[in-house]
Amino acid sequence: MNDFRLDIIGRGVLEDLTDDVQQLVSDGTILENVVKGTAVDGKNYELPAAFSLPVYYGTQETIKRLDTLESITQYMEENPNGRVLGAASLQQVAYLLFAANYQDIQENGVFSQEALVRILETAKVIWDANPSEAMEEAWNTGFSSQVTSGKGMSAFASIGMDELYDDTDITGVNDINGISSMAMMFDIFTKHPEMTAENVNNMYTPANRMGINSSSSQKELAKDFMETVLSDEIQVGDYLEGLPVRVESLEKLPQISDASDMTISTSYDGGPSRDYGMPSADQVQQIVDMAKQADTSLLIDRTVRNTFLECVENYAGGDVSAQEAAQDMSDKMELYLAE
């Protein structure tokens, strides 16, 4: 596929780091599952310094509704007024379904037009059952630019969240990128012990990916920098940029959280103010265990992401049908692949 990452690898711009990366894996320094997902044809040209873990959370019953596009459709047909997710814009819902089902709806950048239509129509049904003018405004005034720029907001960013304190019939969505990012979710679990969290389709999103220019005269210096970034001192910091790829640092998170006396205060859209502390060691250990099992890297090319969101905007505005929007994306992706 013609994305920037594969293009620069194909042109020999990035140094082959396979031997160095495999040594870090074999001596147990970094997570093998995370490294594997960013390899290209079995070679490592870059190394993520961190990664985020998308999760659904709620009761087993509510989470199961989101298993597939088919399961969502079936639930909504049987429960026309049923709510699947918390408040979100139509664009957020569509992008969530696009990302969560990404591995199944495309192959080498060629998208199933039928799947795209189903995503758009399913997102509309979900949103119609729980419309939110506040979230539509938030999308138009800030969220949209954050998502299209690829900075600050993922497809799994905080849908539901605060609502699940009082509503156990919806599923929350969270992109876990540090201890504090999971604090509210586990505080909700304290009130509703019947709730649980599940990794979305064994996915993780690599973050802060590092590589070395193959023509650089400072390759050893670059490797020293990468070694510093992967050091325990840096990796254990809760910068909300991702979970550590260093095994030692990841395994320290439960104890770090348990020892923290930090309190977080939040209030959403005029709702009640909530105060909660850091999760317990046992709670964080659940996420650590999930992180070690996640084996599907989610890397959505910027052009692909923004082309999809443009089609969603046209569909949401009523300018085109779901079929026309999906056809438009397919046509644009065909041109993109041909470049």
N, C-alpha and C positions, 0 to 999 in steps of 0.2 A: 504494500500500500504506500502511496505517496505521502507519508507524513514526514515531518522534519527529522525525526529521530532516525528513521530507516534511511532517509535520503543521505544524511551525513555519514552514516555507517557505510552505506553503499559506496560513497565517494572516498572512503578511507580517511575521513577527517578525524575520527576517534580512534585512539589507541586500543588495541586488544588487551584487555585486563584479565583475561580468563585465568591465567596461571596465578596471578595475585589473589583474585577473588576466590578461586578454588582452594587456595591455601588457607584463607580466612575461614572458609566453610569446614575444611577437613580438621582444623585444629579447634573447632567449636566456638570461634569468635563471633561469627554472624549467623543469622538464621538462613538455613539452606532454602526453605520454602519461598522466602521473599526474593532471594537472589535468582532462583530459577525462573521466576515469573518475568524478570526483566532481561533475560538472555535472548539473543537473536541467533537462530540456527545453532544453538548450543554454545555460543560465544558470549562473553561478558564484555561489553564496551562501556558500560556505565554501572554505577553502584548506588542504590538509594541509601541515603543516610537515615531515613525514617520512613514510616508508612502509616496510613490511617486504616481503620477497620470499620466498614459500614455495618450497622446492626439494625434489625427490627426488634422492638421490644413491646411486651404486652402479655396477655395470656396466650397459652398455646393455641387456643381456638382462634383468636384474632390474627395471630401471626400466620397461621395456616392459610388464611384467606389470600395472603400475598405470595403464596408459593409460586404461582405461574399466572400469566395473563388469563388463562382459561379458568383458573380457580377464582380469580377476582370477578370475571364475567359471570360465572355461575352464581356466586354469592349475591351480586347486584341484581341478577335476574330474579332470584328467590326473595330478595329483600330490597325492593325498589327504592326505599327511603333509608336503607342501611348506610352507615358511615364506615369506611374502611380506614381512613387516615384522619389525623387532626387537621386543623386549618392550614391551608396552603393555597397558593395561586394555581391556576390551571397549568401555567407553564412549569411550575415546580413539580406538580404531579406527573406531567408528561416526561419531564427530564428524569425524574426518579425511576419511572417505569423503563425508560430508554436505557439508563445505566444499569439497573438491576438485571435486565434481560439482555444485556449487550452481547454476551457470548453466543446467545441463541438466535439473535436476529440478523447477524451478519457473518460473513466469512471472507477474510482478506479484503475487507472494505466494501464488499458487495452486500447491500442490505436487502432483506426480504421486504418487498413492498407490502405484502399482505400483513406482515408483522408490524410495520410502521402504521398502517391504517388501524390495526387493532390497538396499538399503543395510544394513538390520538383519540380514538373513540372511547377506549376504556378510561383514559384520563378525564375526558369530558363527563362521563357518567359518574365517576368518583367525585369530581368537583361539583357537579350539579346537586349531588346529595348533601354537600356540605360547603356551599359557596362562602367565600370570605372576601368582602370588599377591602378589609384592612390588609390582607395578604396580597391582594391584587395591587393595591397602592404601593405596598412595600416592594413588590417586584418591579413595578414601573419606576420607582424613585431611587432604587439602590441595588436590590438583589440582582436584577438583570445584568447590570454592568459588572458586578462582582463575578457572576458566573461566566459571562462571555470572555472576560479577561483572564479567567483561569486562576484568579487570586481571591482567596478569602472565603469562598463558598463552594461546596461540592454539591453533587446531586443528592447527597444523603444528609444535608445540613438541617438538623433540628426541626423536623416536622412533627407536630404533636406536642412533644415535650410537656410543658406546664399543664396542658389539658388532661394528661393521664393521671394527675393527682385525684381528679374527680370523675373521670370517665374511663371505665375499664372495658368499654366495648369498641375501642379503636386501637390501632397500632401506632406506636411512636417510631420515629426514624432518627438515627444519630450516627454521625461520622466520628468515631472515637480517635482522637489524635493526641491524647495525653490524659493524665489522671483527672484533672479538673473537668475535662470534657465529659466524663462519665458520672460526675458527682450527682447531678440532678436525677439522672436515670436511676441510680441506686437509691437515692432518697425516696423516689416514687415507689421502688420495690419495698422499702421499709414499711410504707403504708399499705402496699398491696403485695404481700409475700407470694401470692399466686402467680405473679408476673415473672417473666424470664426474658433473656436476651438471646438472639440468634444471629450469627454472622450471615450476611446476605450472600447466598450462593457461593460461600467459601472465598469471597473476594477480599482483596486489599488494594489500596491505591499507593504506589510508590511515591515518595516525596523527597525533595532536595537531592535529586539525582546528580551524581558526580561523574565526570569523565575527564579524559586528558586528550588534548589535541595531539595527534600523531606526529605533527611537524614541530612540536615544542622542543626548545632546547633546555627546558627546565622540568623535565619529566620526573626526576627524583624529588625535586622540591614539591611538585604537585602531589606525588605519592605521600610525601611527609604531611602535607596538608590533609589529605584524605585520612591518613592514620590518626591525625589529631581529631578530626570530626568524628571518627569512629571510636575514640577513646571513651572510657567509662565516665570520665569527668564531664564530657560534653553530652553524652548520650542519656544520662539520667535526668537532665534538666527538663522540666515540664514547660516547654516553650509553645505548646499547642501547634507544633508543626508536624507532629507525628510520633508514633511509638518508636522506641529504639530498635534498630536492627541488630544491635549488639546483644547477644544472648544474656550475658552477665547483667547488663543494664536492665533489660526487659524483666528479668527474674527478680530484680530489686524493687520493682514498682509496688508490689503489695505491701512491703514493709515501709517503704517511703510514705505511701498514702496513709497507712495505719498510724504512723508517728506524727503526721501533720496535724496542726491545730488550726489550720486555715478554715475560715468560714466564708461561704459565698452567699450573697444576697441577690435575688433576682425578682423582677416584676415584668410581666408581659401584657402589653396592650390594655393597661388600666386594671389588670387583675391584681389579686392579692400579692403582697411582698412575701417571698419565701426565703428562709435562711436554712442553710444546711452545710454540713462539714464534708470532709473528704471520705471516700468509701473505705470500708474495712478491708483488711488484708485478704480475707476470703472472697470478697466481692471482686476485687481487682484481679485476683488469681483466676477467676472465671474468664476475664478478658485476655489475660496472658495465655491461658490454655487455648483459647480461640485463635489468638494471633499466631501461635505455633502451628496451627492446622490449616490456616488460610493458604490456598495454593493457586488462586486464580487472580492474576494481575489485571487490574482495570486501568487501562491507559487509553483514554478517548482523545484522539487527535483534535486539536483546537478547531480546525476547519470543519471537521465532522460535527463537533459539538455545536458550533455556531450556526452551521447550515441547518441542523435539526431544530434549533431554537428559533431560527427565522421562520421555518415552516410552521412551527407551533404557533408563533405570533400571528401568522396569516390565518391559520385555522381558528385560533381563539377569537380573532377579530371578525370572523364570519365572512372573510373575503373569499375563502375557498373551502371546498369539502375536504374531508379526511383523505379521500382518494386522490384529489388533486394535490394536496399538500405532500402526500407520500410520493406521488409521481414526480413532483418538483424536486424533492430531495434526491430521489433515485437518479434523475437526470443530472443534477449538479454533482453528485458523487461519481457518476460515470465520467464526466469531464475532468474532475479532480484526479481520478485514477489514471487518466490518459496523459496527464501533464508530465 
